[in-house]
Amino acid sequence: MTQWQPVGSGDPRADNVVSVQNLERPASERLAGYAWDYVVGGAGKEQTLRDNPAAWARHGLRPHSMVDVSHLTTALALLGTPLAHPILVAPTATHVRYHPDGERETLRGATAAETVMALSAMGSTTATDFGADAAALATPWWMQVYLQHDRALSHVYLDKAVAAGASALVLTVDTPSLGARDRERREASGASVGVTYPNLDHLPAEPTGLPAHRRVWNPFYANDVTPSDITALVDRYHLPVLVKGVVRADDARRAVDAGAAAVIVSNHGARNLDTGAATADSLAPVVDAVGSAVPVLVDGGIRRGTDVATALCLGASAVLVGRPVIWGLTTYGAAGVQHVVELLRTELEMAMSLLGAPSIPDLTRDLLQRV
Ligand SMILES: Cc1cc2nc3c(=O)[nH]c(=O)nc-3n(C[C@H](O)[C@H](O)[C@H](O)COP(=O)(O)O)c2cc1C
């Protein structure tokens, strides 16, 4: 992508983009073949992919009336960092597919929208460059981690990320192997066009000739991650470690016992295990298990301010957004990323005012029809 131009007038507000979903079609028209299939697809028959967004609405809201909401605020503190609102940018790989400046462009949009972004280990920007940009913008950021079988290989890029100023690590624990992503596999010929993984370029070349039944494993991604890895990261880096990809109360407890500073309820955007529960349905048991000890975050299918409000009513401290941010980046660059987060923020404010919940702690389960 050399001659990148935004769609329309270049200003999503002027183009009347009124909901994040409005950006999906223009993004799909830009990203043909593999690039689009990679973004949009889920695992298997994509049951969980469909259910993730649908499940938020199933909880139903029971608003208060006659509440003074004239001083409404979405402000919160998360892991000691003050935030204007609870809508964060999820780590997603290879942003150079969507914009020539990759994650640096996403960071500009996230910063303008007053939020925090996690850089994917499989990002197209080095943690060192990303950290320099973030420092210049005076914005906090997190580094997402996929561990390698040889943990020393992981330390190579994590050392750099920490030196570059990452304020937390996001350890993804739901990917001992990829899921059956049919759309990606069908389009695999376009997989590597223009894409590099500069944080991982020290990994040895992938061996060829693995027997078919072993190809489920990527030889460089660890399939032996356990809670002791959380402890090891905390001990080595002395940073908060958010554990991403937990959907069960017992696993949330194991993560917290091992030193997790937060748990992210996530099924990887339904890209790994199909027929797994929607995250909206996994959240409450995790909050009940560990929510009094650590913040619980959630992602998966968040497309509306009411989805954010529902997540917070269920006990989440914050939400992360994956695909819509990519749609925004693809169509309008940083302005699109900013717009996606701001649309959700505005809709959250609308939802809070209509729920009679003028601050984040006012979003409680009592406002839900069904927990
Ligand atoms: C294209 C794409 C790439 C992703 N890459 C990563 C990644 O590198 N690391 C990671 O932890 N999660 C990754 N995820 C999962 C997201 O962090 C997040 O869990 C998910 O997108 C949330 O669901 P949503 O897309 O419905 O908002 C990726 C998701 C997508 C859609």
The ligand as a Gaussian input file, in Angstrom:
#p B3LYP/6-31G(d) Opt

LIG

0 1
 C       -7.142000      -9.142000      12.817000
 C       -6.952000      -9.473000      14.269000
 C       -5.677000      -9.696000      14.765000
 C       -5.492000      -9.988000      16.119000
 N       -4.219000     -10.125000      16.593000
 C       -4.039000     -10.336000      17.925000
 C       -2.726000     -10.389000      18.458000
 O       -1.739000     -10.243000      17.745000
 N       -2.602000     -10.630000      19.787000
 C       -3.697000     -10.790000      20.613000
 O       -3.538000     -10.996000      21.820000
 N       -4.939000     -10.726000      20.129000
 C       -5.143000     -10.489000      18.811000
 N       -6.406000     -10.383000      18.326000
 C       -7.565000     -10.439000      19.267000
 C       -7.906000      -9.045000      19.802000
 O       -6.933000      -8.583000      20.699000
 C       -9.254000      -9.044000      20.538000
 O       -9.238000     -10.045000      21.526000
 C      -10.470000      -9.240000      19.632000
 O      -10.273000      -8.639000      18.370000
 C      -11.710000      -8.638000      20.294000
 O      -12.850000      -8.914000      19.540000
 P      -13.500000      -7.867000      18.491000
 O      -12.625000      -7.883000      17.278000
 O      -14.836000      -8.449000      18.241000
 O      -13.555000      -6.513000      19.143000
 C       -6.612000     -10.096000      16.977000
 C       -7.903000      -9.872000      16.470000
 C       -8.073000      -9.553000      15.133000
 C       -9.468000      -9.270000      14.633000

